[in-house]
Amino acid sequence: MSQSTFPYPHLQRYWYPVLSQKQLGQRPHAFQLLDRQLVLVRLAGKICCFLDRCPHRLVPLSLGHVEQGRLQCCYHGWQFDDQGELRHTPGSQRPACRARLQRFAVQEFQGLIWVKLRDDEGSAPLVAMPEIDGMSYRQEYRQVDCGVFHTAENFLDPCHTPYIHRKLLRQSGKQAMTVTQHVDIEEVVTDYALHQRQNGWINRLFDRGIDRNLARFTLPGMIELDYYQQQRLVFKTLLYLIPHQAERTGMLVRIYLPRSRMMPDGLRFALLRPFLNLLFRQDGQILAIQQQAQQRYGDRYLFSTTDMVAKPLWQLLHGKQPQAAQARDIEL
């Protein structure tokens, strides 16, 4: 049995959206999850997930194909059924030995294929992405060369925005806010009450005078960034983190906007897209640099009093009860 080397083994008990149902065709599909090499394949009318390794000579099964409803290895033609059982070895009427692939739980939901590495009494239910009345969304996949902890903190904590996203989210002057936080065993919710309106280009063009930002992290990796104007949700970003490797994280990204009679949804998303692409590119660049530094120097971090998200997020990822940060006023 292959053991994952992922730094947060606690996360094996959760479901992850790894691929769109439409993307899985008739050929096997290779992917990584929590440092494991896996393969998705349609067998006997259902989607199966196995360790991507033939037990014969360890060749990836994702290089093979489906033959008579079985997954066939590209090297010596060994065939496995939907349960992972070896059913045929060329050159013999019966399988020449006994073998079974390591199999993982699969679920189809919301047009996505979800996979869970650990399927026992300690496993967790699927954390679904919300459908919001009165709002439409666009969804796509992105990837950063950084681990899940730093990736999550980057999107949850705004302290980097005056520097990494200069002019896009902040032109000049200070941004004061009152920050409060709530935690439980599965999530951290940080509430940023803004004292002044942000004045970057994105805010000037698309902002309706946001006065509150609610940043929620829910295990195993769903980030919800809700932006309010007078208690009305006017914009939402959702990122479902998919930890492929210790140093590489995928993101299923949803952008929500209120439906409008004045402008078609497609046009509004198209106008916003170039700005969001630039934001993600800026985040991706600094996260990759941070990951390289971590690999060079190790986990040698300082936590300051303004790092509201880092400590409870770290505790959650390690399966510990998070401790909420004290409420405070911050000026960026």
N, C-alpha and C positions, 0 to 999 in steps of 0.2 A: 504493500500500500504506500502511495506517495503522500508524504506529509508536507503541508504548506509551511513555508518559511516566512510568511507574512507577519509583521511585527505586532498586529492586533488580532490574535486568534479568536478573541471574543466575537469578532464580526462574522465568523463562519456560520453563526446560527441564524443569519438573516437572508431574506430574498433580495436579489438584485436584477434590475432590468438590463439584460445583456444584448438584446437584438430585437429589431422589429420583426413581427411575424412575416411581413412581406419580403424581408431580406433573406430569409432562409429558403433557398430553392431545393433542388433535388440532390445537390452535392453536399458533402459534409462541410461544416463551417468551424474553423479553429478560432479560439479566443482565449484570453487569460482572465482569471478571477482570483484575487487574493494569492497571487504568485503561483497559481496552478495552471498548467496547460490543459485545456479542455476542448471537447469537440461536440457540436450540436449536429444532429442528423435526424431526418424523418424516416422512421421505420414502422411498418405495420400500421400506418395511418396516424402515428403520433410522434411528437418530438421527444427525442431522447438526448441525454447529456452524459458523456463518459469522459474519463481521463483519456487524454489524447496520446495514447501509447499502446501499441500492440504488445502483448506479453511475450510474443515469440522472439523478436529481435529489437523491440523498443522503438520501432519506426512509428512516426505520427499517423494515426488512423485518419486524420483529416486529409491526408494525401491520397486516400483511397476513394472508393465510390460505393454506391448502393447497388447490390446485385441480388435479384430475387427477394427483395425485402430485407436483406441483411447488409450490414456494414462490412465491406471487404477491404482488407489491408492491401496496399499497393505492392508490397514486397513479395510475399509468398501466397497471397490469396486466401488467407484465413478469413472466415466469415463468422460474424457475431450477430445474434438476434437482438430484439428490442429490450431484453432483460440483461444484455451483456454476455450471455452464454455463448461459448464457442460451439458452432453447429456444423462447421465443415472445414476440413483441411484437405487440400488437393493431394491426390495420390492414395487416398484411403476411403473406404465406404463410410466409415464412422470417423468422428474426430480422433486424430492421432494421440490426443492427450486431453486432459480436463483443464479448462481455463475460463475465467470470468472477468469481464472488465469492471473496473470501479465505476459505479453508476451514481448519478446525483439527481436530486429532485428537480422537476421542471413544472412550471405552471404558465399557462397562457392567459393574459389579462391585460386590458386596456390596449390591445393591439401589439403587445410586447411579449417577448419570451423572458420569463423570470427563472433564475437558477439559485439554488441554495446548496451550500456544500455540506452542511450538517443537518441531518434529518432525524431528530430524536426528540425526547421529551423536553430537552432544553432549547429547542429551536423556537424561533419567533414567527408570528404571523406576518403576512405581506403588508408592507406600508404603502398604500396606494397614493397616486398623485391625484389632487383634487380637481373636480369639475366645478366651476364657479358660475352660478346664474348671472346672466347679464354680461359675461366676459368671454371673449374668444382668445385663442392662443395659437402660437406657432411653435413647433417642436423640432429640435435637431440635436445631433451628437457632436460633442467637442472633446478634446483631449489635451491634457497638460503633462509635462515631464516633471511631475512633483508628487510627493506622497499625499495621502488623504488628509492628514492632520493640517499641514500648512495650506493645502488647497482650501479646506473648509474654513479655516480661520481667515484667510484672505477675503473671502466673500462675506463673512459674517461681521467683520470688524472694519469700520470706516476710517481708522486712523491713518491708513496709507493713501487715502484718496487725494489729499492736497499735493502729493508728491508724485505718485505714479500716474494719476489721472489729472494732472494739472491742466487747467483751462477747460477740460471736458466737464468736470464736476465742480471745479472751484476756480474762479478767476482771480479774485483778490479779497482781502479782508478775512476776518475770523468767522468761524462757524461754532457757535456755542450750542450745547445740548445737555439735557438731563438724561442720564442713562440709568435704567433700572433693569433687573434681571430676575427671571423665574426659572427654576430647574426642577426636574424630577428624574426618575431612574432611566428614562428613555429620551429626554430632550432638554435643550437649553433654549430659552426664549429671551432675547435682549431687546429692550424697548428704548428707542432713541427719540426723545421729544426735542425737536429742533426749535431753537430760539430765533434763528434767522433763516430766510430762504436761501438755498444754495444758488450760486450765480454762475455756474459753468455753462458752456454752450448747450449741452443736452438739457439742462434745466431751463434755460431761456427759451428753447424751441419747443420742448415737450412737457415741461413741468407745469402743473396747475396750482403751484403754491403749496407743495408738500410740507406738512408740519410734523409728520411722524413717520418713522421707519421701524417696522417690526421685523427682526431677524430671528428666524426659528431654525434650529438644527434638530432633526429627529433621526435617531438611529434607524438604519445603518448609515445613512448619508444623504438624507433629503434636506436641502436648504431652501427655505422660503423667505423671500425678501418682499415684504408688503409695504407699499407706500400709500400714505393716507393724506387726505386733505379734509379737515373738519370731520373726522371720523368716517370718511367715505373712501373706500379702496379705489385708487385711480391708476395703479400700475402694480404688477407683480412679476417677479422673476423667480422661477423655480429651477434648482439644479439638483439632479439626483446623481450623486457621486458613485462611480463604479470603480472600485479599487482594483485595477488590473494587476499591478505589481506594487512593491514597496515604494518605488520611485516613479510610478506612472498611474495617473488617475483619469478615467473617462468621466464625462458629464453628459447626462441627458438633460438638455436645457429647454425649458418652456418659458415663453414670454406671454403674459396675459395683458390684454387691453380691454377696457369697457367697449361694448358694441356701440356703434355710432350710426346715426341716420345721415350724417353730413358727409362722411367719407367712407368708401369701401374698406373693409378690413385689410384686404391685400395691399392696398396703397399705403395705409398707415404703417403696416409692418415693414413695407419696402422702404419708407422714408426713415424709419428708426434703425433699420438693419446696419447701415454703414457705421453709425456711431457705436452700436453694440459690438460690432466686429473689432473696432479699434480698442474699446475697453477690454475685451477678452484678450486681444493681442498683447496689450500692455501688461495685463495680469499674468498671462502665460510666460512672458519674457522674464519677469522678476521671480516668478515661482520656479522656473528652471534654474535660475542663478542661485536661488536659495537652496534648492535641492542639491546642487553641485557642492555648495558650501557645507551642507549637512554631511554629505558623503565624505568630505575631506576632513571635517573636524569632529563629527559625531553630534549627538544630541546635547549640545552645550548651550543652553538657552538661559536668558535672564527674563523673568516675568516681572513686569512693572505694574503699578496700581492702575494704569490706564488700559492694561491688557484685560479687558472685561471678559472676553470670550475664551482666551487661550486655556486657562486652567480648567474650567468645567468641561470644555471640549476634550481636553487631554484625558480627564477622568472618565468621561463617557466612553471614549474609544478603548480604554483599558478595562471596561466592564465594572467601573467603580461608581459609587454614588457621587454625583457632582455636587460641588458646593457653590452656591450663587455668589457672585461678586457683590460688594456693597454698592448701593446706589450712590451716584456721584455726578457732579457737573463737570463736563469736559469742554475745552475750547481748542479747536483745531485750526 
